[in-house]
């Protein structure tokens, strides 16, 4: 890993979607293959697939709006530095075990 914090985080892409919308929109997210990471009052955090996360979210937002639902929040986020660290340490451990 090299670069500044912004470059490192951007290299991992978007990993989560914060959706503040009615239950129907959350059901649409589940149907699109997203999984729930955390549920809060009036919003849900979904884990995004590692491949094509942005495209999946764009299609989901279009479908939600086409149904006449206007989400209060639709926020894509990159992994935290802690999440990146855990992933990298896991990768190193897996490579060490395979050797």
C-alpha positions as CSV (number, residue, x, y, z in Angstrom):
1,X,0.0,0.0,0.0
2,X,1.3,3.4,-1.0
3,X,-0.1,6.9,-1.3
4,X,-1.9,9.2,0.9
5,X,-5.0,8.2,3.0
6,X,-7.4,9.4,0.3
7,X,-5.6,7.4,-2.4
8,X,-5.5,4.2,-0.3
9,X,-9.2,4.4,0.6
10,X,-10.2,5.1,-3.0
11,X,-8.2,2.1,-4.1
12,X,-10.7,-0.1,-2.2
13,X,-13.8,1.5,-3.8
14,X,-17.1,1.9,-2.1
15,X,-18.0,-0.9,0.4
16,X,-21.1,0.4,2.2
17,X,-24.4,2.1,1.4
18,X,-26.3,4.1,4.0
19,X,-29.9,4.1,3.0
20,X,-32.5,6.3,4.7
21,X,-35.7,5.4,3.0
22,X,-39.0,3.5,3.6
23,X,-39.0,-0.3,4.0
24,X,-39.9,-0.8,0.4
25,X,-36.6,0.7,-0.7
26,X,-34.7,-1.5,1.8
27,X,-36.5,-4.5,0.4
28,X,-35.4,-3.4,-3.1
29,X,-31.8,-3.2,-1.9
30,X,-32.0,-6.8,-0.5
31,X,-33.5,-8.0,-3.8
32,X,-30.5,-6.3,-5.6
33,X,-28.2,-8.6,-3.6
34,X,-27.0,-6.2,-0.9
35,X,-26.8,-7.5,2.7
36,X,-27.6,-5.7,5.9
37,X,-24.6,-4.7,8.0
38,X,-26.5,-2.6,10.5
39,X,-30.0,-1.4,11.1
40,X,-30.8,1.9,12.8
41,X,-34.0,3.8,13.3
42,X,-35.0,5.1,9.9
43,X,-31.8,4.0,8.1
44,X,-30.0,0.8,7.1
45,X,-26.3,0.2,6.3
46,X,-25.8,-2.3,3.5
47,X,-22.6,-4.1,2.5
48,X,-21.9,-3.7,-1.2
49,X,-20.6,-6.4,-3.5
50,X,-16.9,-6.0,-4.2
51,X,-17.4,-6.0,-8.0
52,X,-19.4,-3.3,-9.7
53,X,-20.6,-1.7,-6.4
54,X,-21.1,1.7,-8.0
55,X,-23.1,0.3,-10.9
56,X,-25.3,-1.8,-8.5
57,X,-26.0,1.4,-6.4
58,X,-26.8,3.5,-9.5
59,X,-29.3,0.9,-10.7
60,X,-30.8,0.6,-7.2
61,X,-31.2,4.4,-6.9
62,X,-32.8,4.6,-10.3
63,X,-35.3,1.8,-9.4
64,X,-36.1,3.4,-6.0
65,X,-36.8,6.8,-7.7
66,X,-38.8,5.2,-10.5
67,X,-41.1,3.8,-7.8
68,X,-41.7,7.3,-6.6
69,X,-39.7,6.9,-3.4
70,X,-37.4,9.7,-2.5
71,X,-34.7,8.5,-0.1
72,X,-33.7,10.9,2.7
73,X,-30.2,9.4,2.6
74,X,-28.3,7.5,-0.1
75,X,-24.6,7.6,0.9
76,X,-21.8,5.5,-0.5
77,X,-18.7,5.1,1.7
78,X,-15.2,3.7,1.4
79,X,-13.9,1.4,4.0
80,X,-12.5,2.9,7.2
81,X,-8.7,2.7,7.8
82,X,-9.5,0.1,10.5
83,X,-11.4,-2.1,8.0
84,X,-8.5,-1.8,5.5
85,X,-6.0,-2.8,8.1
86,X,-8.0,-5.9,9.1
87,X,-8.4,-6.9,5.5
88,X,-4.7,-6.5,4.8
89,X,-3.6,-8.4,7.9
90,X,-6.0,-11.2,7.0
91,X,-4.5,-11.4,3.5
92,X,-1.0,-11.6,5.0
93,X,-2.0,-14.3,7.4
94,X,-3.7,-16.3,4.6
95,X,-0.6,-16.0,2.4
96,X,1.6,-17.1,5.3
97,X,-0.6,-20.1,6.0
98,X,-0.6,-21.1,2.3
99,X,3.3,-21.1,2.1
